[in-house]
Amino acid sequence: MRKGKKYQDSLKQFDKTFFYTPFEAFELVCKISKVKFDETVELHLKLGVDSRHADQQVRGAVNLPHGTGKEIKVLVIAKNEKIDEALEAGADYVGFEDFIHKIQNDKWFEFDVIVATPDVMGTLGKIGKILGPKGLMPNPKSGTVTFDVAKAVKELKAGKVEYRLDKTNIIHLPIGKVSFGFQKLCENFDAVMNAIMKSKPSGSKGQYIKSVVVCSTMGPGIKVAFNKVEG
């Protein structure tokens, strides 16, 4: 499929074969953005692990210093006093079986992330086949299964994001907006890379980070010299 004129013009402003430092890469991302809306800046990491093996999974969450630039809608599945705690913390939707039925029967997905208390996971697990493929099933590793719902909601609202491998061993992650400027994007990037490096599985052999690419929503991918990231 042929890309549009703005995309083609963007390609002329950098070398597709060159590996840039993170600072240079984000400077380019901001410079070549030509659309009229504030694009999301994305990070794509190819890891040298095999997601088919349980001991090589890479999954977790990280607090971005400057957030994502997107308003995150949080659904909390909980009972009793935890409902009030979640509402006071700023959750957008809070309930228990009513929301589980709404997702199951009405195919309702007007939220970005689910936080659940451990005591409701048995019931929530009944719709795991619906939530799982969409990456919406709460998980202790990402901090979304917890009794401290207030802390979880506040962190998500402040810019905490989850990262996880897909079936092709790639992590795709939004790390801000073009309007942030390259300095803030670099700081968000550093936070993500530090978290992913710390998440290196014990079962991982050989080169851990295979490739690092950053881009804006409508822009071309820019290669990052990952040896400058690791070192």
C-alpha positions as a LaTeX table, in Angstrom:
\begin{tabular}{lrrr}
\hline
Residue & $x$ (\AA) & $y$ (\AA) & $z$ (\AA) \\
\hline
Met1 & 0.00 & 0.00 & 0.00 \\
Arg2 & 1.41 & 3.37 & $-1.03$ \\
Lys3 & 1.76 & 5.88 & 1.80 \\
Gly4 & 0.58 & 9.49 & 1.56 \\
Lys5 & 2.64 & 12.50 & 0.49 \\
Lys6 & 3.30 & 13.68 & 4.07 \\
Tyr7 & 4.61 & 10.24 & 5.00 \\
Gln8 & 6.84 & 10.17 & 1.92 \\
Asp9 & 8.15 & 13.65 & 2.76 \\
Ser10 & 8.93 & 12.50 & 6.31 \\
Leu11 & 11.03 & 9.62 & 4.97 \\
Lys12 & 13.26 & 12.10 & 3.13 \\
Gln13 & 14.24 & 13.84 & 6.39 \\
Phe14 & 16.21 & 10.97 & 7.91 \\
Asp15 & 18.20 & 7.86 & 7.00 \\
Lys16 & 16.05 & 4.73 & 7.30 \\
Thr17 & 19.14 & 2.53 & 7.62 \\
Phe18 & 20.85 & 4.58 & 10.36 \\
Phe19 & 20.62 & 3.83 & 14.09 \\
Tyr20 & 20.06 & 7.06 & 16.03 \\
Thr21 & 20.65 & 7.81 & 19.69 \\
Pro22 & 17.38 & 8.04 & 21.69 \\
Phe23 & 17.77 & 11.83 & 21.88 \\
Glu24 & 18.27 & 12.13 & 18.11 \\
Ala25 & 15.39 & 9.75 & 17.40 \\
Phe26 & 12.84 & 11.68 & 19.45 \\
Glu27 & 14.10 & 14.97 & 18.06 \\
Leu28 & 13.35 & 13.57 & 14.59 \\
Val29 & 9.93 & 12.21 & 15.63 \\
Cys30 & 8.90 & 15.69 & 16.76 \\
Lys31 & 10.45 & 17.42 & 13.76 \\
Ile32 & 8.85 & 15.32 & 11.04 \\
Ser33 & 5.33 & 15.22 & 12.49 \\
Lys34 & 3.20 & 17.05 & 9.92 \\
Val35 & $-0.39$ & 16.20 & 10.87 \\
Lys36 & $-2.85$ & 18.59 & 12.51 \\
Phe37 & $-3.48$ & 16.50 & 15.65 \\
Asp38 & $-1.19$ & 15.70 & 18.55 \\
Glu39 & 0.21 & 12.31 & 17.58 \\
Thr40 & 0.96 & 9.56 & 20.07 \\
Val41 & 4.61 & 8.51 & 20.16 \\
Glu42 & 5.06 & 4.75 & 20.11 \\
Leu43 & 7.90 & 2.46 & 21.16 \\
His44 & 8.33 & $-0.96$ & 19.53 \\
Leu45 & 10.84 & $-3.39$ & 21.04 \\
Lys46 & 11.84 & $-6.72$ & 19.54 \\
Leu47 & 13.22 & $-8.98$ & 22.28 \\
Gly48 & 15.44 & $-12.04$ & 22.01 \\
Val49 & 13.12 & $-14.25$ & 24.02 \\
Asp50 & 10.47 & $-16.82$ & 23.16 \\
Ser51 & 7.04 & $-15.91$ & 24.54 \\
Arg52 & 5.89 & $-19.51$ & 24.10 \\
His53 & 7.94 & $-20.44$ & 27.16 \\
Ala54 & 6.66 & $-19.52$ & 30.62 \\
Asp55 & 10.17 & $-18.71$ & 31.89 \\
Gln56 & 10.72 & $-16.17$ & 29.10 \\
Gln57 & 7.66 & $-13.99$ & 29.58 \\
Val58 & 8.26 & $-10.25$ & 29.86 \\
Arg59 & 5.41 & $-8.39$ & 31.50 \\
Gly60 & 5.08 & $-5.58$ & 33.98 \\
Ala61 & 4.14 & $-1.94$ & 34.46 \\
Val62 & 6.05 & 1.31 & 34.70 \\
Asn63 & 5.24 & 4.83 & 35.86 \\
Leu64 & 6.03 & 7.29 & 33.07 \\
Pro65 & 7.47 & 10.53 & 34.55 \\
His66 & 5.34 & 12.63 & 32.20 \\
Gly67 & 2.39 & 10.28 & 31.66 \\
Thr68 & 1.10 & 9.25 & 28.24 \\
Gly69 & $-0.80$ & 12.41 & 27.39 \\
Lys70 & $-3.98$ & 10.37 & 27.19 \\
Glu71 & $-6.82$ & 10.35 & 29.70 \\
Ile72 & $-7.07$ & 6.76 & 30.94 \\
Lys73 & $-10.52$ & 5.42 & 31.80 \\
Val74 & $-10.32$ & 2.96 & 34.68 \\
Leu75 & $-12.90$ & 0.31 & 35.54 \\
Val76 & $-12.63$ & $-1.14$ & 39.05 \\
Ile77 & $-14.21$ & $-4.50$ & 39.82 \\
Ala78 & $-14.59$ & $-4.77$ & 43.59 \\
Lys79 & $-17.01$ & $-5.23$ & 46.49 \\
Asn80 & $-18.10$ & $-3.46$ & 49.66 \\
Glu81 & $-15.85$ & $-0.69$ & 51.01 \\
Lys82 & $-13.43$ & $-1.04$ & 48.09 \\
Ile83 & $-16.09$ & 0.46 & 45.83 \\
Asp84 & $-16.03$ & 3.72 & 47.82 \\
Glu85 & $-12.22$ & 3.74 & 47.88 \\
Ala86 & $-12.08$ & 3.39 & 44.10 \\
Leu87 & $-14.60$ & 6.17 & 43.53 \\
Glu88 & $-12.75$ & 8.52 & 45.87 \\
Ala89 & $-9.49$ & 7.77 & 44.01 \\
Gly90 & $-11.03$ & 8.85 & 40.71 \\
Ala91 & $-12.04$ & 5.59 & 39.01 \\
Asp92 & $-14.38$ & 6.16 & 36.06 \\
Tyr93 & $-16.51$ & 3.06 & 36.62 \\
Val94 & $-16.83$ & 0.93 & 39.74 \\
Gly95 & $-18.92$ & $-2.16$ & 40.40 \\
Phe96 & $-18.93$ & $-5.93$ & 40.47 \\
Glu97 & $-21.23$ & $-8.35$ & 38.71 \\
Asp98 & $-23.19$ & $-5.56$ & 37.02 \\
Phe99 & $-20.12$ & $-4.56$ & 34.96 \\
Ile100 & $-19.07$ & $-8.16$ & 34.34 \\
His101 & $-22.54$ & $-8.82$ & 32.85 \\
Lys102 & $-22.33$ & $-5.57$ & 30.86 \\
Ile103 & $-19.04$ & $-6.65$ & 29.28 \\
Gln104 & $-20.27$ & $-10.19$ & 28.65 \\
Asn105 & $-23.76$ & $-9.43$ & 27.35 \\
Asp106 & $-23.47$ & $-5.94$ & 25.86 \\
Lys107 & $-19.85$ & $-6.19$ & 24.65 \\
Trp108 & $-19.18$ & $-2.95$ & 26.55 \\
Phe109 & $-15.57$ & $-1.72$ & 26.42 \\
Glu110 & $-15.68$ & 1.99 & 27.23 \\
Phe111 & $-12.59$ & 1.76 & 29.43 \\
Asp112 & $-8.84$ & 1.34 & 28.99 \\
Val113 & $-7.86$ & $-0.80$ & 31.97 \\
Ile114 & $-9.45$ & $-2.93$ & 34.68 \\
Val115 & $-8.34$ & $-2.97$ & 38.31 \\
Ala116 & $-9.73$ & $-5.84$ & 40.38 \\
Thr117 & $-9.44$ & $-6.98$ & 43.98 \\
Pro118 & $-8.20$ & $-10.56$ & 44.50 \\
Asp119 & $-11.53$ & $-11.70$ & 45.99 \\
Val120 & $-13.45$ & $-11.01$ & 42.75 \\
Met121 & $-10.99$ & $-12.65$ & 40.34 \\
Gly122 & $-12.83$ & $-15.97$ & 40.44 \\
Thr123 & $-15.98$ & $-14.33$ & 39.08 \\
Leu124 & $-14.12$ & $-12.03$ & 36.69 \\
Gly125 & $-12.21$ & $-15.02$ & 35.34 \\
Lys126 & $-15.45$ & $-16.30$ & 33.80 \\
Ile127 & $-15.09$ & $-13.67$ & 31.08 \\
Gly128 & $-11.34$ & $-14.19$ & 30.71 \\
Lys129 & $-11.81$ & $-15.40$ & 27.14 \\
Ile130 & $-13.35$ & $-12.02$ & 26.32 \\
Leu131 & $-10.86$ & $-9.86$ & 28.20 \\
Gly132 & $-7.68$ & $-11.86$ & 27.51 \\
Pro133 & $-7.42$ & $-11.37$ & 23.73 \\
Lys134 & $-7.94$ & $-7.63$ & 24.22 \\
Gly135 & $-5.18$ & $-7.43$ & 26.84 \\
Leu136 & $-7.67$ & $-6.30$ & 29.46 \\
Met137 & $-7.47$ & $-9.11$ & 32.01 \\
Pro138 & $-6.08$ & $-7.79$ & 35.31 \\
Asn139 & $-2.77$ & $-9.26$ & 36.40 \\
Pro140 & $-0.76$ & $-9.04$ & 39.64 \\
Lys141 & 2.45 & $-8.39$ & 37.67 \\
Ser142 & 1.02 & $-5.16$ & 36.30 \\
Gly143 & $-0.39$ & $-4.11$ & 39.66 \\
Thr144 & $-4.00$ & $-4.37$ & 38.49 \\
Val145 & $-4.95$ & $-7.16$ & 40.91 \\
Thr146 & $-4.73$ & $-5.59$ & 44.34 \\
Phe147 & $-6.69$ & $-4.66$ & 47.44 \\
Asp148 & $-5.07$ & $-1.22$ & 47.33 \\
Val149 & $-7.41$ & $-0.03$ & 44.61 \\
Ala150 & $-6.91$ & 3.65 & 45.46 \\
Lys151 & $-3.17$ & 3.46 & 44.79 \\
Ala152 & $-3.68$ & 1.49 & 41.57 \\
Val153 & $-6.23$ & 3.98 & 40.22 \\
Lys154 & $-4.11$ & 7.01 & 41.08 \\
Glu155 & $-1.01$ & 5.51 & 39.43 \\
Leu156 & $-2.91$ & 4.63 & 36.26 \\
Lys157 & $-4.41$ & 8.09 & 36.06 \\
Ala158 & $-0.93$ & 9.59 & 36.53 \\
Gly159 & 0.54 & 7.65 & 33.60 \\
Lys160 & 1.36 & 4.11 & 34.66 \\
Val161 & 1.43 & 1.82 & 31.62 \\
Glu162 & 1.62 & $-1.93$ & 31.23 \\
Tyr163 & 4.05 & $-3.65$ & 28.89 \\
Arg164 & 3.88 & $-7.23$ & 27.67 \\
Leu165 & 5.19 & $-9.39$ & 24.86 \\
Asp166 & 2.94 & $-10.23$ & 21.94 \\
Lys167 & 3.12 & $-13.55$ & 20.06 \\
Thr168 & 5.93 & $-12.24$ & 17.85 \\
Asn169 & 8.08 & $-11.31$ & 20.89 \\
Ile170 & 7.52 & $-7.58$ & 20.39 \\
Ile171 & 6.45 & $-5.01$ & 22.99 \\
His172 & 4.33 & $-2.14$ & 21.65 \\
Leu173 & 3.91 & 0.82 & 23.99 \\
Pro174 & 2.70 & 4.44 & 23.88 \\
Ile175 & 5.19 & 6.68 & 25.67 \\
Gly176 & 3.77 & 10.17 & 25.18 \\
Lys177 & 2.67 & 12.76 & 22.64 \\
Val178 & 4.61 & 14.74 & 20.04 \\
Ser179 & 3.69 & 17.91 & 21.98 \\
Phe180 & 5.79 & 16.66 & 24.93 \\
Gly181 & 8.98 & 17.52 & 23.06 \\
Phe182 & 12.02 & 15.27 & 22.79 \\
Gln183 & 13.32 & 15.90 & 26.33 \\
Lys184 & 10.20 & 14.57 & 28.08 \\
Leu185 & 9.89 & 11.75 & 25.56 \\
Cys186 & 13.48 & 10.73 & 26.32 \\
Glu187 & 12.74 & 10.68 & 30.05 \\
Asn188 & 9.65 & 8.50 & 29.52 \\
Phe189 & 11.70 & 6.26 & 27.22 \\
Asp190 & 14.44 & 5.86 & 29.83 \\
Ala191 & 11.88 & 4.83 & 32.45 \\
Val192 & 10.43 & 2.17 & 30.13 \\
Met193 & 13.81 & 0.80 & 29.08 \\
Asn194 & 15.02 & 0.56 & 32.69 \\
Ala195 & 11.88 & $-1.38$ & 33.64 \\
Ile196 & 12.18 & $-3.76$ & 30.69 \\
Met197 & 15.87 & $-4.37$ & 31.35 \\
Lys198 & 15.02 & $-5.26$ & 34.96 \\
Ser199 & 12.34 & $-7.63$ & 33.65 \\
Lys200 & 14.85 & $-9.71$ & 31.69 \\
Pro201 & 13.86 & $-13.35$ & 32.29 \\
Ser202 & 16.37 & $-15.76$ & 33.77 \\
Gly203 & 15.56 & $-18.08$ & 30.85 \\
Ser204 & 16.66 & $-15.50$ & 28.28 \\
Lys205 & 19.83 & $-16.48$ & 26.43 \\
Gly206 & 21.90 & $-14.39$ & 24.04 \\
Gln207 & 20.99 & $-10.88$ & 22.97 \\
Tyr208 & 18.03 & $-9.60$ & 25.00 \\
Ile209 & 17.09 & $-6.50$ & 22.99 \\
Lys210 & 17.04 & $-7.21$ & 19.25 \\
Ser211 & 15.72 & $-3.90$ & 17.94 \\
Val212 & 14.28 & $-0.59$ & 19.14 \\
Val213 & 12.06 & 1.53 & 16.90 \\
Val214 & 10.16 & 4.74 & 17.72 \\
Cys215 & 7.55 & 6.51 & 15.65 \\
Ser216 & 4.55 & 8.79 & 15.83 \\
Thr217 & 1.03 & 7.59 & 15.02 \\
Met218 & 1.22 & 8.54 & 11.35 \\
Gly219 & 5.00 & 8.74 & 10.99 \\
Pro220 & 7.68 & 6.30 & 9.84 \\
Gly221 & 9.70 & 4.13 & 12.21 \\
Ile222 & 13.08 & 5.45 & 13.33 \\
Lys223 & 15.72 & 2.95 & 14.45 \\
Val224 & 17.39 & 3.48 & 17.82 \\
Ala225 & 20.89 & 2.25 & 18.61 \\
Phe226 & 19.99 & $-0.15$ & 21.39 \\
Asn227 & 23.63 & $-0.65$ & 22.44 \\
Lys228 & 23.49 & 3.01 & 23.50 \\
Val229 & 20.32 & 2.13 & 25.42 \\
Glu230 & 21.79 & $-0.88$ & 27.21 \\
Gly231 & 25.12 & 0.75 & 27.87 \\
\hline
\end{tabular}
